[in-house]
Amino acid sequence: MNQRFKTILLFFFAFLFTAGLALYQRMSGPTYPIRGKIVINGETIKYQLLRTSDDPGDQKLKIKIADTSIKGEFMFRRFKSHDSWTIQPMTREGEYIVAFIPHQPPAGKVMYYISLDGKQLNPDPTILRYKGAVPNWVIIPHVFFIFLAMFFAVVAVLEAIFKRKNVYLYTWLTVIFFFVSGIILGPLTQKFAFGAFWTGWPFGHDLTDNKTLASLIIWVIALVVLRKNREKRIWPVIAFIVMLVVFMIPHSVLGSEIDYTKTPKTETVK
C-alpha cells in the first residue's frame, strides 16, 4: 500500500470519526429537541418538544394532529423561580394544535409539560432556554473551524500512532483552529447568544467554555513538547484523549442561565 493511499484512508477515517463526534455533541446536549410519538384514538402522533429558542417573541410549539377531537394542555413556569404553574389549553391552527412558550431574556429558561387528552408526553419537565440570535457570519465559521480543529486532532493522533512524519504540522493546525473557533469566534457567539463574551473559568462554570479552554491548553502543551523534540509522539495522543473526554460532556451543560429566585417577585411569567 503506497503512502498516498494510506494518507487518503487516514483522512477518511478522521473525517468519519469527527463527524460522529460532532453528531454526538449535537444530539446529546440539553438543547436538542425531545422527539417521540404517542397513539391516541388510533392515530400515531409524532411530537417534538423544543429546548432552545432564539425567537424574538414567544416560541411556538406545534404538534400535528388530524383528529380535531384531541385536545392539548400546556403547563409551564419559569425555571429556577418561585412561580406557580400556569395551565393553558392548546389552541388549534389547521392540522396543528399549538402552545406559545413565554419569551424570556437571553439565558432565561421556561420548564413545561404537554398533555394530549390527559396523556402526558414528558414525564419530566422539558426545559427551554432562550438565547439571542447569532448571525451566520459568526456561527457558521465557528462551527466549521471547531470541526476542523477536531478533524486535525484526529489526524495528528493517527500520524503519531502510525509514526508518520507530519505529527507536528497537524498539531499546529489543531491549535490554530481551536484558537480561532474557541477563543475568537466562541466568545463572539456567546456574546450574541447570552450577552457575555466568556462565562467559563475563572469567571463562571460554563462547561462549553471550560472544555474548549482545556482542549486548547493540552494541545498547546503537546505543540511545545513536539517543537523541542519531534519524537515525543505520546503528547498528541495524551492531548487527544483529554479532548475526547471533555468533548464527551454534552454541549451546553451548565450553560448560561438566569436564576429567577434571585429576581424581584414582581417579575413573573408574561
C-alpha positions in Angstrom: 0.0 0.0 0.0 1.6 3.3 -1.1 1.8 6.4 1.2 -0.7 8.4 -0.8 -3.4 5.8 -0.4 -2.6 5.4 3.3 -3.0 9.2 3.7 -6.4 9.1 2.0 -7.5 6.3 4.3 -6.3 8.2 7.3 -8.1 11.4 6.3 -11.3 9.4 5.5 -11.3 7.7 8.9 -10.5 11.1 10.6 -13.5 12.6 8.8 -15.9 9.8 9.9 -14.7 9.9 13.5 -15.0 13.7 13.7 -18.5 13.6 12.1 -19.6 11.0 14.6 -18.2 13.1 17.5 -19.9 16.2 16.2 -23.2 14.3 15.8 -22.9 13.1 19.4 -22.3 16.6 20.6 -25.4 17.8 18.8 -27.8 15.1 19.8 -26.6 14.6 23.5 -26.8 18.2 24.6 -29.6 19.7 26.6 -30.6 21.9 23.6 -31.5 19.1 21.2 -35.3 18.7 20.8 -37.0 15.7 22.5 -38.7 13.6 19.9 -41.3 10.9 20.4 -44.7 9.6 19.4 -47.9 8.5 21.1 -51.0 6.7 19.9 -54.4 8.3 20.8 -57.7 7.2 19.3 -55.9 5.0 16.8 -53.8 7.9 15.5 -50.0 7.9 15.8 -48.9 11.4 16.8 -45.3 12.5 16.4 -44.1 15.3 18.5 -41.0 17.5 19.1 -40.5 19.3 22.4 -38.2 22.3 21.8 -35.4 23.0 24.3 -33.8 26.2 22.8 -35.1 29.2 21.0 -33.8 32.5 19.6 -37.3 33.6 18.6 -37.7 37.4 19.4 -41.2 36.6 20.7 -42.9 33.7 22.3 -41.7 30.4 20.9 -44.5 28.5 19.1 -44.7 24.8 19.9 -46.9 22.8 17.5 -48.0 19.2 17.1 -49.7 17.9 14.0 -52.9 16.1 14.9 -55.5 15.4 12.3 -58.2 14.3 14.8 -59.8 17.6 15.9 -61.4 15.9 18.9 -58.0 15.5 20.6 -57.3 18.3 23.0 -53.9 19.5 24.3 -52.9 21.2 27.6 -49.8 23.3 28.2 -48.4 23.7 31.7 -45.4 25.9 32.4 -43.4 28.1 34.7 -40.0 29.8 34.6 -37.1 27.5 35.6 -35.4 28.4 38.9 -38.3 30.6 40.1 -40.9 30.8 42.8 -43.7 31.0 40.1 -46.8 28.9 40.4 -47.6 26.5 37.5 -49.7 28.1 34.7 -52.0 25.8 32.8 -53.4 26.7 29.4 -55.4 24.8 26.8 -53.5 24.4 23.5 -55.3 26.0 20.5 -55.8 24.7 17.0 -54.3 26.1 13.8 -55.4 23.9 10.9 -53.8 20.4 11.3 -51.9 21.5 14.3 -52.5 22.2 18.0 -50.2 24.9 19.3 -48.9 26.5 22.5 -46.7 29.5 23.0 -43.8 29.3 25.4 -43.5 32.8 27.1 -40.5 34.7 25.9 -37.6 35.4 28.3 -34.4 37.4 28.2 -31.3 35.6 26.9 -30.3 32.7 29.3 -33.9 32.7 30.7 -35.5 29.3 30.9 -39.1 28.0 30.9 -40.0 24.5 32.0 -43.1 22.9 30.6 -45.3 19.8 30.2 -47.5 18.9 27.3 -50.6 16.6 27.7 -52.8 15.3 25.0 -56.3 14.1 26.1 -54.8 13.7 29.6 -51.8 11.7 28.5 -48.6 13.5 29.4 -45.9 13.4 26.7 -43.0 14.2 29.0 -42.8 12.6 32.5 -40.2 15.1 33.5 -40.5 18.8 32.6 -38.9 19.9 29.4 -36.7 23.0 29.8 -36.4 25.5 27.0 -33.6 28.2 27.1 -33.9 31.4 25.3 -30.9 33.0 23.6 -30.1 35.8 21.3 -29.9 35.2 17.6 -26.3 34.6 16.5 -25.6 36.0 13.0 -24.5 33.5 10.3 -21.1 35.3 9.8 -20.2 34.2 13.3 -21.9 30.8 13.9 -21.0 29.2 10.5 -17.3 29.8 10.7 -17.4 29.0 14.5 -18.9 25.5 13.8 -16.7 25.0 10.7 -13.4 25.8 12.5 -14.3 23.7 15.6 -14.9 20.8 13.2 -11.6 21.4 11.5 -9.9 21.5 14.9 -11.3 18.2 15.9 -10.5 16.7 12.4 -6.9 17.7 12.5 -6.6 16.5 16.1 -7.7 13.0 14.9 -5.3 13.2 12.0 -2.5 14.2 14.4 -3.1 11.3 16.7 -3.2 8.9 13.8 0.0 10.3 12.5 1.6 9.8 15.9 0.3 6.2 16.3 1.5 5.1 12.9 4.8 7.0 13.3 4.2 9.2 10.3 6.2 12.4 9.6 3.5 15.2 9.9 2.6 15.0 13.6 4.0 18.4 14.3 2.2 20.0 11.3 -1.2 18.6 12.3 -0.7 19.5 15.9 -0.1 23.1 14.8 -3.3 23.1 12.7 -5.2 21.7 15.6 -4.0 24.5 17.9 -4.7 27.2 15.2 -8.3 26.1 14.6 -9.1 25.6 18.2 -7.8 29.1 19.0 -9.8 30.7 16.1 -13.0 28.7 16.8 -12.9 28.6 20.6 -11.1 31.8 21.7 -12.1 34.2 19.0 -15.4 33.1 17.5 -16.6 31.2 20.6 -16.8 34.3 22.7 -18.4 36.2 19.9 -21.1 33.5 19.7 -21.5 33.6 23.5 -21.9 37.4 23.4 -24.6 37.4 20.7 -26.4 34.5 22.4 -26.2 35.4 26.1 -24.7 38.8 26.4 -21.2 37.8 27.8 -18.0 37.0 25.9 -16.8 34.4 28.4 -18.6 32.6 31.2 -16.1 29.8 31.8 -13.1 29.7 34.2 -12.2 31.9 36.0 -15.4 34.0 35.7 -18.0 31.2 35.7 -18.7 27.5 35.3 -19.9 27.2 31.7 -18.7 23.8 30.6 -18.7 24.7 26.9 -16.2 27.4 27.5 -14.2 25.3 30.0 -13.9 22.3 27.8 -12.7 24.4 24.9 -10.1 26.0 27.1 -8.9 22.7 28.5 -8.6 21.2 25.0 -6.7 24.2 23.7 -4.3 24.2 26.7 -3.4 20.5 26.4 -2.8 20.8 22.6 -0.6 23.8 23.2 1.4 21.7 25.7 1.7 19.0 23.1 2.8 21.5 20.5 5.5 22.9 22.7 6.8 19.5 23.6 6.9 18.4 19.9 8.7 21.7 19.0 11.5 20.7 21.3 11.5 17.0 20.5 9.6 15.6 17.5 10.0 12.1 18.9 7.6 12.8 21.8 4.7 11.5 19.9 2.9 10.4 23.0 1.8 14.0 23.7 -0.6 14.4 20.8 -2.1 11.1 22.0 -2.5 12.4 25.5 -4.0 15.7 24.2 -6.4 13.7 22.0 -7.6 11.6 25.0 -8.1 14.7 27.1 -10.0 16.4 24.2 -12.2 13.3 23.7 -13.0 13.1 27.4 -14.0 16.7 27.7 -16.0 16.6 24.4 -17.9 13.6 25.7 -19.5 16.1 28.1 -22.8 17.1 26.3 -22.8 20.5 24.7 -24.3 23.4 26.7 -24.4 21.6 30.0 -24.1 24.1 32.9 -24.6 26.8 30.3 -25.7 30.4 31.0 -29.0 30.7 32.8 -31.0 33.2 34.8 -31.8 32.4 38.4 -35.3 33.9 38.8 -35.3 33.1 42.5 -32.9 36.0 42.9 -35.0 38.5 41.0 -37.9 40.6 42.4 -41.1 38.7 42.9 -42.9 41.2 40.7 -41.1 39.8 37.7 -43.4 37.0 36.6 -44.1 35.0 33.5 -45.8 37.1 30.8 
